[in-house]
Amino acid sequence: MAAHKNAAARIRHHVHMEIQRGSGRNAGSVMRDGDRLLRPTSTTSDIVRSLLNLLRKVGFSGAPIHQGQEAGLEILTWVEGMTFATDVPGWLREPPTLAEVARLLRLFTMRLSPGQI
């Protein structure tokens, strides 16, 4: 148990740690550490890990890679970009952005065969 607490303290007090803003259940509890994203484990962690592993296996590059768990945190690769739960900015509805979203959605559906999810 002591090792678990020490690992948690080491992760949470890393010099380059940056708390990610957001909304919803994980608001203020998701941290960026260089090229890694650390988020609390939850009841959905297993299904999210399975989906991310499947996406990696089929070659979909638009999602983070699950790298493991430590001290009650999931460790994912950092994917540059923005997310929006509320207050979607107008530029997100512009044709170039919509085209990129469509490209990712098409790649997602092309990589998965029916019944994989």
HUQUIHU-V665961 format. One record per helix or strand. SS is the DSSP state (@ for helix, = for strand). FROM is the first residue (numbers start at 1). TO is the last residue. If there is no record, write none. Layout:
ss=<SS,SS>
from=<FROM,FROM>
to=<TO,TO>
This chain:
ss=<@,=,=,=,@,=,=,@,@>
from=<2,17,30,36,45,66,73,90,95>
to=<12,20,33,40,57,70,77,93,111>
